[in-house]
Amino acid sequence: MSSHELEYEILGGSAQSVEIILDPGETVIAEAGAMNYMTEGVRFEARMGDGSSNGMLSKLWGMGKRMLTGESLFLTHFSNQGKGKARVAFAAPYPGTVVPVDLAAVGGRLICQKDSFLCAAYGTRVGISFSKRLGAGFFGGEGFILQHLEGDGLAFVHAGGTVIRKELSAETLRLDTGCLVAFTSGID
């Protein structure tokens, strides 16, 4: 499934939010409780999963995976059912930075801390990943269950504090797992 193409604007300084501009018929998916406001024409509905699967077994499996991460069993789908452009804004419950990620530009997959996913274009699959090294869960303090986002559209993650982007090329970077927001495939 191809993702909806979204327009957006990052608002604020130290406590950022993202305002998504939806054309008629467009949808954005978000974690429960992340919405700040929405304009007329936007309708929302809590659904099991991200909408990428239709089968009941697949939905139940997705719910079980979301329970492991401590996230809500449901994602909220915000759709523009009006005739003109509509807006819906999202933010995390704590101050920080909103980072837009074009999933197509990073190979179609992003792995992020379980609480950093904010919202994404409809068509993005939201699942879980496990750290390959069990020690990361015991010694890092953050656990070894991560979320993964797959698709070809925009996704938005939230980070407490300042974001520093690092591109690694056959290098090792050691960091506190609480400082990790997200990474692309191929990083261990």
C-alpha positions in Angstrom: 0.0 0.0 0.0 1.4 3.4 -1.0 1.3 6.0 1.8 -0.7 9.3 1.5 1.4 12.3 0.7 1.3 14.8 3.5 2.1 18.5 3.8 3.2 19.6 7.3 4.6 22.5 9.4 6.7 22.1 12.5 5.5 24.6 15.2 7.2 25.9 18.3 10.8 26.0 19.6 11.5 23.9 22.7 8.2 22.2 22.8 7.4 21.4 19.2 4.3 20.1 17.6 3.6 19.1 14.0 0.6 20.4 12.1 -0.4 18.1 9.3 -2.3 19.7 6.3 -4.7 17.1 4.9 -6.2 17.3 1.4 -9.8 15.9 1.1 -9.7 12.1 1.5 -6.2 12.1 3.1 -5.6 10.3 6.4 -2.8 10.4 9.1 -2.4 7.8 11.8 -1.2 8.7 15.3 -0.7 7.3 18.8 -3.7 7.7 21.1 -3.5 10.9 23.0 -1.0 12.7 20.6 -3.6 15.1 19.0 -3.5 18.7 20.0 -6.2 20.2 17.8 -8.0 19.7 14.5 -10.0 22.0 12.2 -13.4 21.4 10.8 -13.7 18.6 8.3 -11.3 16.2 10.2 -12.9 13.1 11.6 -11.1 10.7 13.8 -11.6 7.0 14.7 -9.7 4.7 17.0 -8.9 1.5 15.1 -7.0 -1.7 15.8 -3.7 -1.2 14.0 -2.4 1.0 11.3 -4.9 -0.1 8.6 -2.3 -2.0 6.6 -3.9 -5.4 7.3 -7.5 -6.5 6.9 -7.6 -10.0 8.5 -8.7 -10.4 12.1 -5.8 -12.7 13.0 -3.3 -10.1 11.6 -5.1 -7.4 13.6 -4.9 -9.5 16.8 -1.2 -10.2 16.2 -0.6 -6.5 15.8 -2.5 -5.7 19.0 -0.4 -8.2 20.9 2.8 -6.7 19.6 1.7 -3.2 20.6 0.9 -4.5 24.1 4.5 -5.6 24.4 5.7 -2.1 23.7 3.4 -0.6 26.3 1.6 1.4 23.6 -2.2 1.7 23.3 -3.9 -1.2 21.5 -5.4 1.3 19.0 -4.0 3.9 16.6 -6.2 6.9 15.9 -6.9 7.6 12.2 -7.6 11.3 11.4 -9.2 11.8 7.9 -10.2 14.9 6.1 -13.8 14.3 5.1 -14.4 18.0 4.1 -14.1 19.7 0.7 -11.1 21.9 1.3 -7.8 21.5 3.2 -8.0 20.7 6.9 -5.4 20.7 9.7 -4.6 18.4 12.6 -1.7 18.9 15.0 0.2 16.4 17.2 2.7 16.7 20.0 4.2 14.4 22.7 3.3 14.9 26.3 6.7 16.4 27.1 8.9 19.2 25.6 11.2 18.3 22.8 11.8 18.2 19.0 9.6 16.8 16.3 11.7 15.0 13.6 10.1 14.5 10.1 11.4 11.4 8.3 10.8 10.5 4.7 10.7 6.8 4.9 11.3 6.3 1.2 14.6 8.3 1.5 15.8 6.0 4.4 15.1 2.7 2.7 11.5 2.4 3.7 12.2 1.4 7.3 12.9 3.3 10.5 13.4 1.7 14.0 12.7 4.0 16.9 12.3 4.0 20.7 8.9 2.8 21.7 7.7 6.2 22.9 9.1 8.3 20.1 6.6 7.6 17.3 4.1 10.5 17.0 2.3 10.1 13.7 2.6 9.0 10.1 1.0 9.1 6.7 -1.8 6.5 6.2 -0.2 3.5 4.6 2.7 3.4 7.1 3.0 0.0 8.9 3.7 0.3 12.6 5.2 -2.8 14.3 7.8 -3.9 16.8 11.4 -4.8 16.6 13.7 -6.5 19.1 17.3 -5.4 19.8 19.6 -8.1 18.5 21.7 -7.9 21.7 19.9 -9.0 24.8 22.4 -7.0 26.9 21.0 -3.8 25.5 17.8 -4.4 27.4 19.5 -5.3 30.7 22.3 -2.8 30.8 20.8 0.1 28.8 17.8 0.5 31.0 15.5 1.3 28.2 14.5 -2.2 27.2 15.1 -4.1 24.0 11.7 -3.7 22.4 11.6 -1.1 19.8 9.0 0.1 17.2 9.6 -0.1 13.5 7.9 2.0 10.9 7.7 0.8 7.3 6.4 2.5 4.2 7.2 5.2 1.6 5.6 8.3 3.2 6.3 10.7 6.0 6.6 9.7 9.6 7.2 11.9 12.6 9.1 11.0 15.7 9.5 13.0 18.9 12.7 13.4 20.9 13.1 15.0 24.3 15.7 17.7 24.0 18.1 18.5 21.2 18.4 16.2 18.2 21.9 15.4 16.8 21.9 13.4 13.6 24.8 11.1 13.1 25.5 9.2 9.8 27.8 6.2 10.4 30.0 4.7 7.7 31.7 1.5 9.0 32.0 3.3 12.4 31.0 2.5 16.0 29.2 5.0 18.1 28.4 4.2 21.7 25.6 6.0 23.4 23.2 5.8 26.3 20.1 4.0 24.9 17.9 6.8 26.5 19.5 9.2 24.1 18.6 7.1 21.0 15.5 8.3 19.1 15.6 6.3 15.9 17.9 4.6 13.4 17.7 3.0 10.0 18.2 -0.6 9.0 21.7 -1.9 9.2 22.6 -0.4 12.5 23.1 -2.8 15.4 
